[in-house]
Amino acid sequence: MSPAATPDPAAPRFRVRPPAGWINDPNGPFRWRGRHHLFYQYNPAAPVHADVHWGHASSPDLAHWEHHPIALTPTPGGPDEAGCWSGCVVDDDGVPTAVYTGVDRTHTGVGTVCLARAADPGDERLLDWRPLPGPVVAAPPAGLDVVMFRDPFVFRHAGRRWALVGAGHADGTPSVLLYDCEELTDWRFAGVLLDGADPVAAGAFGDKATGWECPQLYEAKDGEHVLVVSLWDGEPRSTAYLTGHLKAAREGELSFTTRAGGRLDHGRDFYAPAVRQDPGRALLWGWSWEAREEPAVLAAGWAGTLTAPRVVDVHPDGSLRVFPAPELELLRAPRPFTTGRGRVPLPVAYDLSVTARGTTTVTLLRAADRSLTVRLDPAAGTVVLDRGGWPRAGAEGSAPVTVRVPPGAALTVRVLVDGSLLELFAAERATVTERVYRRAGDVAELEVDGDAEVSAWEQVPPRRG
């Protein structure tokens, strides 16, 4: 994306985001012929959630992204006539294939599973997609009283191809449904992989949810698996993860035994993450919505952005491990703009690392009556982002957010800011995603008070890796 794509200072310049219109869930992160592909729910006509297509961008290096023509468009009279909703992209015998949710005019939250294939698998940019005429799953499984059904995620385990689908039941129980789909055009329901009655899930997920959206699964380096879900209760709430063991129980069955879990992101502005399993690592992107008033969104002509790619894994204690993809260092200016003390002006996009050896306060933005700060206490093992009262739509969640990490002699945080998107990474254990909109008169200056090592780089158009 070019920094000149929009003059709006709130617009992220280096994250995946169309120049205009609406974006929400990331879909189908996929590697093909050396390029990284990302798709996303997209309304090209207006910055509102309606008429959902699949937008498409690709990159050689996870830093420099190129926009492509729309990949999936609703088909009049087809199973996706009211929207091409979330899903994934897989390699089906050498043919990139989108597996996605189709909704019609009467869907009421229950979708179908549809397929679209790349017309030219030899094209590294995958510019042309052809939908199959009918769904491969036309309805939820009978007998489960499913009232929410969407977001297929396809993966391989035990030498076979499987799929997860997010679900909610009439009694308010959320679940993840399992399908055997060794042949992508022939799906067999294989049971409920997990539901809200699981004791680890019930204890770890603080938010009430009537449905689990966008189920994603990745394998950690130690062979453990991580199930990621988005908590839905009539509207997006938050995201959560469960670590555990995935096993082939009997022929045609899988089981997931949970060990630990918690919030995937502790901020107010993160949802519907999508995972890509690579050899040796897993990458995750999320959606960050707008948190300013609707007139400002309509005037800007754009809404939403995807986050920076995050490497996700598991710590030995079963907790999440998460940190920015190393490729993001391609966005750093050749030299840091500060490594020391004093107040230093902050650019619109920057990459900040702070290692505190004692109680430390980092100030990022100041106004006459408030400051945006990060407080680090290594001995207590706490990172506190104080975003209280910063102007945004609604008044919810204005209290500081506290992230707890193992105490120690030092504590490191990384802060990525791109326009209004702030992503805080705490000790490779937690993230906080927030939208912060600078107002006229706000002072964006870095001030560090405490015993800490600091490095900060402006983010600039990327150097080639």
Secondary structure, DSSP 8 states (H G I E B T S, - for coil): --GGG---TTS-SSSS--SSEEEEEEEEEEEETTEEEEEEEEESS-SSS-S-EEEEEEESSSSS-EE-S-SB---TTSTTTTEEEEEEEEEETTEEEEEEEEE-TT-TTB-EEEEEEES-TT-TT---EEE-SS-SB-S--TTS-EEEEEEEEEEEETTEEEEEEEEEETTS-EEEEEEEEEETTEEEEEEEEEETT-HHHHHH--S--SEEEEEEEEE-TTS-EEEEEEEESSSEEEEEEEEEEEE--STT--EEEEEEEEES--SSS-EEEEEEEETTEEEEEEEE---S-HHHHHHHTEE-EE---EEEEE-TTS-EEEEE-GGGGGGB-SS-SBSSSS-EE--SEEEEEEEESS-EEEEEEE-SS-EEEEEEETTTTEEEEE-TT-S-SS-TT-S-EEEE----S-EEEEEEEETTEEEEEETTTEEEEEE----TT-B-EEEEESSEEEEEEEB-S----
